[in-house]
Amino acid sequence: MKGPFIIVIDGLDECEDRRGVEEFINYMLAFFEEHPTIPLRVFIASRVEQHIRACLETDGVVLGNLDSHSA
């Protein structure tokens, strides 16, 4: 199997443990920094609340606003 493969995470903003969400994002970003050749991508579908945005505003992350798109 080739890739890249995608992992979809939906509703990250609905998690009550904000610190846990931040840790998850930081671990995920660190993993991809350490293993840049792994053919894996992550798509996060979530309201971008401040604690999520703060973690994701970094190189290698593309933030997009899908509010104007219909399902």
Protein Blocks (a to p, Z undefined) as FASTA:
>chain_A
ZZdcddddehklmpmblmlmmmmmmmmmmmmmmmmmbccdddddddddfklmmmmmcghi
acddfklpcZZ
